[in-house]
Amino acid sequence: MTPPVIKTPRGMIMVMPNGKAELKFNSNFQPKHQKRFTAAQVFVDSEVLRLCEPLTPLLTSMLIKSGTLGTVPGQGFVSWIAPYSRKQYYSPRSVGSQTGPQRGPFWFQRMKDTSGKQILDGAQKIAAGESK
């Protein structure tokens, strides 16, 4: 009887005749797939910034620019680094500070609620090698 073998793109598990299982990683997996995973993360980070822009409070545009400066696409961490970012994010709307009907607090959460699935779908396609 042949010992069972479970194969995946990342490697395989083989049960040896002595009953012990052996895990062998596919050495080509990371180089082959890392580029797509990185591209998917760059897509997610860039889309978060792009889709948050019309929702972010705008007085001098420095808050929006602080998101661009505080984010390295591909790192998986988007941050608005202006000293007043936190206050703007959690504050209720104040007259004169929003300059637009969609702009206001909780811009990331509101963007995620409306566009999160779109971002996730795009990232999945990139990671699978289907687009971009």
C-alpha positions, 0 to 999 in steps of 0.5 A: 500500500502506498503511503498517503500524500497531500499536495498543495501549491505550498508543498506536500505532506507525506506519510512515511512507511514508519508512520511519521508524517513529513512536511516538504515545502515547495521552494519555488512557492515564495518567489513565484507568488510573492510578487503577486501578494505584494502587488495585491497589498500595494493595490489595497493600500493605494485604493484605501487612500484613493477612495478615502480622499473624497470622504476626508475633511478638506480645509487645506488638503494637508490631512489628505496629504498626510495620508499619502506621506504616512503610508508606504503602499505595500506595507499593509498599514495606512496612516494619516499622520497630521497631528490633528488627524485623530481629532478630525476622524472622531469629531462630529462635523463642525461648520466650515471644516468639512467643505463637502457633503461627503467629507467628515469623520470616520472617513475610513470606516465609511469608505470600508462600508461602501467599497470594502468588498470592491477592494477585497475582490480586486486584491484577490484577483491580483493575488490569483494572477488574474489582473493588474 
